Amino acid sequence: MELRIEVEKLPLSAPFRISDRVFESVEALVATVTADGMEGRGEAQGVYYLGENAESMRAQIEAAGVGFGQSLTRSRLQALLPPGGARNALDCALWDLEAKQAKSRVWDLIGLTPRPLRTAYTLSFEPTVKAMSERARELSEWPVLKVKLGADQPVERIAAIRSARPDAELMVDANQAWTLEELSDIAPSFKALGVSLIEQPLRRNQDSALEHYVSPIPLCADESCLSFSEIAVAARRYQMINIKLDKAGGLTEALRMAREVRARRLGLMVGNMGGSSLSMAPSFVIGLMADTVDLDGPLDLVQDRLHQLQYRRGIVHPPTAQLWG
């Protein structure tokens, strides 16, 4: 087996803002594994708030001794690398290779049935209320919007977006921007405006108070639930878990997480850290098990990959075998 690691910069078509930063491009680490003339690929962006980037992921793979000429399996990979982007890229490449070797599709190997999925489109946290409402109006073909918010006029922004899009399902992602007091003040107004869920309102490791807070809207853990080991604590504080393959460290761990989330009767969301269709395709598999899907990353890129995922009116279709899996 041979391994090739490449770092790519994927420009965004417009700056993308969340509560505490602005992204103008996405860095991708692409892993390619080759065996017996067949090739598997995986793409990762890493977890930015943990300090991961493409170069740090490459260094992590090299330090773990993953290289050319050795037999690498998904089970061995779990022991070699911790959860995170580096393991994600390799794990997804191995899944792709396994499907090709089996002359099958990944969902068939897992026992899932492919189908088109309804996905949210994420609305950037723009500087003004007006800019966000106008952008929401432009996205008229998208029935589900996930709105990035901070501490600046959150209720006013959602009210304006609701006025512009009375038909849309609205979800909110605060990216750790609020305190418990702010959440308590904001949530009833969001409930009245028809918001269906609030994602990560408080900071990671500073959200224990949620164990005693009864929210009028379901709360979803993102930064507060990175991998399988954090599900038990998150389950006491949140009603839904957002699984991202970059956090989990690949499809193998994400599947394990999804089954545990279901066993605990929590809501299941699949999200992304940005990236091309090659990054979204393995996440699509988790989407087949999820209540809520947020796999819009390629739509913000200047250019996607060949054999890209197909999006039509808020629906994303299963990836082709030429792309992945």
N, C-alpha and C positions, 0 to 999 in steps of 0.2 A: 504493500500500500504506500502511496506517495501523498504527501500533503503540501499544498501551496497556499500561502497566506498573502493577501493583497489588501492594501488600504486605499479606499476611494473617497473622494469628496463629492457629495451630491448637492448641488446648489438648490435652494428653495426659490420658488417663483415670486415670493414676497416674504418679508420678515415675519416670523411667527413668534408671538409674545405670550408668555405666561406671567404669573404674578411677580416673579423675581428675576426674569431674564428674557433675552431676545435671541432667537436663532435665525441665522441667515443661510445656513447650510447644514447638512447632516453628514457626519463622518461614518463611513461604513467599513467594517472589517469583513472581508469575504474569504471564507475557507473553502478550498476545493480538495476533495479526497479522490484518488484514482486507484482502482484495483481491477485487474483483468480487463483492461480496456474500457471500463465504465467509470463515469465521473459523477460525483455528488457534490452539491454546493450548499452553503449556508451563509447567511448574512446577519451581522449583529451591529448594533449601534452602541451597546453598553449602557450603563446606568450613570448618567451624568452627575447626579447628586451624590454618588458614591465616589466620584473622581475618575470614573472610567472614560476612556476615549480609545480610538482605534490603535494608537501606538502602545498604550498601556496594556490593551488586550493582546496585541502581538507579543509584547514582552512577557506577559503571563504565560502564554502558550510555550514560548521558547524556554522559559525558566522551568516549566513542568516537564521538559524533555520530550514533548510531543513533536515528532519530526518525521523525516523520510525513512522508509524501509521497515517500519515496525507495524505490527498488526494492532490496530486500534478498534476497539468495540465500544458500543455505547455504555455498557456496564463498567468497563475499565475507565472510561472517560469520567464517570461520576466520581470515581475515587481520585483521579488525577487532578481535577480542577474543581473549585467551589462554584456555587451558583454565581451567575454573572454573564456578561456578554461573550467572553472568550469561550466558555463552555457551550454557550448557545450556538455560536457559529459552527463549531465542530459537530455538535450533536445533530443539528439540522442537516449538515452535509452527510453525516452517516445515515440518517433516515432516508435521504434522497438516494444515496447509493444502494441502500438495502432494498428500496422499492424497485430500482432498476434491475438489480440482480434477481429479484423475485418475479420480474415482469408483471408487476402489480402496481397499485397505488397505495400511498401511505394509509389512507382511511380504510382501505380493504384490509390491510395488515392489522389495523387496530380494531376493526369491526364496526365502523361508522358508515353511514350512508351520506354521500355528498349531496348538497342542495345549495341553491343560491341563498345568501344571507343578507338580511337588512343591516346596514351599517350606519353608524352615526357619522356626521361630518363635524369636525372640531372647529369651533369659531375662536380665532385668536383674541387675546385680551388687548383690544385696541385702546389708544389714549383717550378716546371720547365715547360717550354714550351714543351719540349720533352715528359715529363710524361703525359701531357694532350693530346697531339696528339696521343700517343701510346694507351691511354685509349679510345680515340674516335675510333681508328681503331678496338679495341677489341669489341666495341659495334656495330658491323656491322649489326646486326639484328634490330637495333633500327633506324627507319627512322627520328625521331625527337630527337634532343639533346638540352637540356637547359644547357648552359655553365655558371658556376659560375666564375666571374672575380673580380679583384680588380684594384688597380691603377698600378700594376706592369705588364708592357708589355701586355696590353690588345689586341692591334692590332696584335702583333706577335703571341699571343696564338690563336686567331681566324684564322689567316692565316695558321698556322700549322695544326689546326683542319680541316680547309677547305681542305687543301692538302690531309690529311688523309681520309677525308670523303666528297668527292665532291658531293655525292648523298644525303647527309643529309640536312634536314631543321635545321637551327641553330638559337636558341634564346639565348639571353644574359641576365644574372641577375647580376647586380653590387652590390646588397645589400647595397645601399646608399654610395658607395665608392668614387664617383666622385664629382667634382665641375662642374658648368655649363661650364666653359672654357674647362675642360677636355672632357666633353660630346661633345661640339661643335667641338673639334679637332678629336675625335674618330669616331663619327657617320658617316661621309662620307666614311671613310675606311670600316666600317662595312657594309654600303650599298653596296659598290663595292664587298665585300666578300659574299653577299647574306644573311646577317643576317635579319631575319624576324621581330624581335621586340627586344626592350631593356626594361628590367624590373628594376624599381626603381634605376635610375642612381644617384639621389641626395638624401640628407638626408631628412627624414620626418621633416616637419615644416621649412625646408630651401629650398623649391622647388617652391616658388612663381614666380621666374623668368621664369619658364617653361610656364607661361601664355603668354609670349611674344616670346617664342622660337619656331621656325618652324623646327621640326625634319625631317630628310629624312627617318627615320624609325619610325614606331609607338612606342610610349612609354606606358608602362604598370605600373599602380600604385599597389604596394603591401603594404609596410609599411606606405605609405601615404593614404591608404584607409582601415581602420580597420572594420568599420561597416556602417550601412545605413546612419547615420548622417553625414558621411564624403564624401559621393558620390558627392554632389553638388560642393564642392570645387575641388575635384579630377578631375571632369569632365572638368574643365577649364584648366587643366594642362596635362592631359593624354588622350590617345585615347582608352585605354583599362583598365579594372579593374580586378585584381586578387582577387577572393573571396576565403578565407580560413575559414573553419568552426571554427577553434580555435580563429581567430580574431573576427568573426561575433558573436560568442556565440551560435552556433548551426545551424541546418538545417532550423529552422523556420525563423531566421533572414536572413540566406543566400538566401533563396527563395525570401524573400522580396527584398533583394539587387539585385538579378539576374533580377527580373522583372523591377526594376527601371533602372538598367544598360541598359536593352533592350529598355525601353521606351525612354531613352536618345540617343539611337542609337550608343552606345559605344561598343567596343569589350569586350567580356566576357571570362575570363580565370578562371579555378578552380585549386587551388594548395593545398599544404599540408605542415604541420610542421614536417613531419616525422611520424613514427608510423606504427602500424600493419594494416592488412586488415580490422580490426574492425574500425579503424580510417578512412580508405579510403572509406568504403562502403557508408556512408551517403554523402560523397563528390561526389561519383559516380552519385548521383541523380542530383546534380548541373551540373555535366559533360554532362548530357543529354540536357542541355540548352546552353552549352558553345561552343565557337569557338575553344578554346585551352584547353587541358587537361594535367595536370601535377600531376599524382597520382601514383608515382613510389615508395613511401616510404617503403613499405614492402620488396622491392627488395634489400635494403641495410641492412636488418636485418640478424642476424645469424639464427634466427628461427621465423617463422610467426605463426599465430594461426591456429587451426583446421578450416576446411572449408574455407581456404584462397582464396583470389581472384586469378583468373587464368590469367596469362600474357603469350602471345605468339606473338613473332615478332612485338613488339611495340603496341600490342592490349591488352586491359584489358576487361575482360568479366564481365557481371553483377554479383553482389554477390548473393549467394544462400540464401534462407530463414534461413538455419541453421547458417549462419554467422551473418546476420543482415537484418532487414527490410522485 
